[in-house]
Amino acid sequence: MKAWDGVGEAYAASYAALCAGTFEFLTAALGPAEGRGLLDVGAGEGRLASRFARRGWDVTACEPEPTMRAVAHREYPTLRIVEGGPPTLPFGDGSFDAAVANFVLNHVSSPRTAARELGRVARGPVAATIWTRSPSWFWAEVVERAGLPPYAGERLPAEEDFARTPDGFADVLTGAGLPEVVVTEHTWTWEADPGALWTSVEGGVAGAGAQYALLSTAERRRFRAGFEETVAAHRVGTVLPLEHCAAVAVSRRG
């Protein structure tokens, strides 16, 4: 699936703030902390894990990508960070009271296998999120204004793919054997800094960054012009108020 190699700094400067927008929804889904053990799978640069720790959880952040871990070690030096990620997590059965995977299951080769692994290591609730309206809509507009072909990206094989809807996401978790799955959809507005968005592109983050890396010099100029036009169309003051929507799933066992 999408390559995240080497993007830790660019991600931390851009989309980390957006992805942390699910924090209160996940907190409500998991219940009171009370010092319970929480595994954050695909913890990225550690922002969400650190917020859970401040809320009272005993947090272990699990992240496979070294530049993400490097940022997390620097920014959150007291955070417990372990190398690893789906499909096999380096923990025993029922090692944690709860597990969370924030925008992870949409980036793995087998979402159901990854969800099953979350359920294996957690003896209590499992919470996970996916985009139902992702940042890709903004970049699709950029590409259209630039007159470039749409970016297809990688797709899961048919037997692994699922609808990016609350019902489709629920099917993934129930298909993985997780009990009592409830999915809710939440919308919020991210007041994005245009400079941070451009940092994400030049840093190779997500689909837009992957597409930009493949462009010629002339095409990159067109991409940048399309970006500036799109920013101008959506800017309010100094920020871009961009609406995003996520499905938040929780398996409420335990």
LINGIRA-V902971 format. One record per run of one state. SS is the DSSP state (A for helix, B for strand, O for the rest). FROM is the first residue (numbers start at 1). LEN is the number of residues. If there is no record, write none. Layout:
ss = (SS	SS)
from = (FROM	FROM)
len = (LEN	LEN)
This chain:
ss = (O	A	O	A	O	B	O	A	O	B	O	A	O	B	O	B	O	B	O	B	O	B	O	A	B	O	B	O	A	O	A	O	B	A	O	A	O	A	B	O	B	O)
from = (1	8	13	15	31	37	42	47	55	58	64	66	76	80	84	85	86	88	89	96	97	98	103	111	122	123	126	134	136	147	166	176	181	194	203	206	214	217	235	237	239	252)
len = (7	5	2	16	6	5	5	8	3	6	2	10	4	4	1	1	2	1	7	1	1	5	8	11	1	3	8	2	11	19	10	5	13	9	3	8	3	18	2	2	13	3)
